[in-house]
Amino acid sequence: MNEDFLQYIWRYELFIGDYYVNNQKIEILNVGSLNTDSGPDFFNAKVKMDGKIWVGNIEIHKKSSDWFVHKHEIDQAYNNVILHVVEKIDKPVYDTKGREIPQIELNFEHKLLENYTQLLNSTHKINCESQIEKINKFDLSLWLDTLLVERLERKSSDIRILLKNKTNDWEEVLYTLILRYFGLKINSEPFEMLARSLPLKYILKQKNSLTSIEAMLFGQAGFLHENPDDEYVKTLQKEYKFLKSKYNLEPIDKSNWKFMRIRPASFPTVRIAQVSVLLFKHNNIFADILEQKNIKDLYKLFDINPSKYWESHYKFGTESRNRNKKLGKQTITLIIINVVIPMLFVYGDERNIAKYKDRALNYLQEIEKENNSIIRYWNSIGVETKSAYETQAILELHNNYCQKNMCLKCRIGNKLIKI
């Protein structure tokens, strides 16, 4: 038993029996709205006591004495509490004005607690794994729709913070996010540092020269300090020296970059070469993204090969067998799912243009399902996924509900507790 469970019982009106305060029957007319911030647990509840209707807030605890443990008796935010709902009344409680607050002990069918305990005590990787077949596909589909929007809204929040910091420059925000995801997990931080050290406006001033763009990106990344006997490097060094002085640039430390346990095709040097071409080909990439109307054309935007030098190199000054260093479909998909689609969603929301939000959702339905350990596991227990729309929702469910034992707030857990 915990407060979350008692809140669950109250929120979904699963309590049973009659309730009395000072031998006067109390009627629960409205349980109120759950408050996820500080303050009382439920706002705008409505109860009938002594023939009068009271409207106010509800606070829930295991024991009434927890009121004092949490110091609500000295917090004016709790002066509008009209009912204290607890498992056990062990003492009277008062607000800051000395008013005694009515209390009731919550009653419910014990089976609900048994079902909840069974979920929490599960030995499976996912609490509901052995029972999930009891959930019909329609209910699961509706829950996945909600989770997908939750995931987009959460990513939108990060984008909005960036927009505020970048004075609503959509191209600059997209540039920052693209660089972050070009680094994948292991080099995302240094790529973001690179984006901060080199504003897009300087790259756009050199938009007609791939060599200049490469020089700035590699120079700012700290890769041009060495002096191998390599004509390509010498060219970049010369160009960077001029641009560094012109724009008063300060490079990041080369030691930030990681090469260990990475496939050579994903070395940060190769990734920087790729993003250089992307920025050269698309000076206003966000505007180009807005113009695309189907997923195939969106993929084509990222269909890039780095300059010829990188056909035979993974690092500066060290030749290798000739290989195509084209940006892979898996990386493009990662960027589209995690950067392009959330950006479209936020843009449509901020500008009140529904077609961009719809397009973002449609793109997810057109992209094939992701293939990672989490998705494979869910597929193995009978939850089928057909597109990135569903796999993104599953990732949200897994990471923000299952891994945090949030069964009470999950519609799957919610239904299983009531069975």
Buried (B, 14 or more C-beta within 10 A) or exposed (E): EEBBBBBBBBBBEBBEEEBEBEEEEBEBEBBBBBBEEEBBBBBBBBBBBEEEEBEBBBBBBBBBBBBBEEEBBEBEEBBBBBBBBBBEBEEEBEBEEEEEBBBBEBBBEEEBBEBBEBBEEBEEEBBBBBBBEEBEEEEBEEBBBEBBBBBBEEBBEEBBEBBEEBEEBBBBBBBBBBBBBBBBEBBBBBBBBBBEBBBBEBBBBBBEEBBBBBBBBBBBBBBBEEEEEBEBBEBBBEBBEEBBEEBEBEBBEBEBBBBEEBEBBBBBBBBBBBBBBBBBBBBBBBEBBBEBEEBEEBBEBBEBBBBEBBBEBBBBEEEEEEBEBBBBEEBBBBBBBBBBBBBBBBBBBBEEBEEBBEBBBBBBEBBEBBEEEBBEBBBEBEBEBEBBBBBBBBBBBBEBBBEEBBBBBBBBBBBBBEE
